[in-house]
């Protein structure tokens, strides 16, 4: 598979407080990777470093080119980002927000092309947003708004998506449907997806590879049956864990031991 992202030996600190230490990650086209870890483990900081929003030490390359060599507009055509707490203007409609995802492709004076209109329509259909297009963002539920933000990423037609807790505010059905959609896009369109998640079991079921962060370092990486080790998780999350194995080809289920 084509390697989209390669980051080596990343380190970052807020003042004297180190947040990332010697972190290396990769992302390939067509792959869905889950980024796990408790609050404060460095998930959001890592994603922002991979985008150049935070600058630490180490090397980040997209498609073999150093991050610093990318023009912001060109990188935005290839990499979509969904932050943990997206900012929005309450008076914008759903259609307005989706259109903004096409901004890296707009010509002079911000004029839309027919392709921009077509992509927005396709994504609205894909995420069941067509009936909401005229609604203002402040009229939506938290789950509906989150689907709009995911849609804004999809209309960029990116090669890679970095998603920080994309299932936030979504009920279980929409969580599963969203992750299934991301997995399908990865397979059918060779999109690489790196998503941060607090739900160990949902992430294990719908990703190809897990990366577990612990206090700014990679504690484990690989298939779910390797990463979801009860002793390891107990150390990282600070509570006893138990594991239920479901048989060949199925990821295990882990639960707190209460």
Order of alpha helices (4+ residues) and beta strands (2+ residues): beta-beta-beta-alpha-beta-beta-alpha-beta-alpha-alpha-alpha-beta-alpha-beta-alpha-beta-beta-alpha-alpha-beta-beta
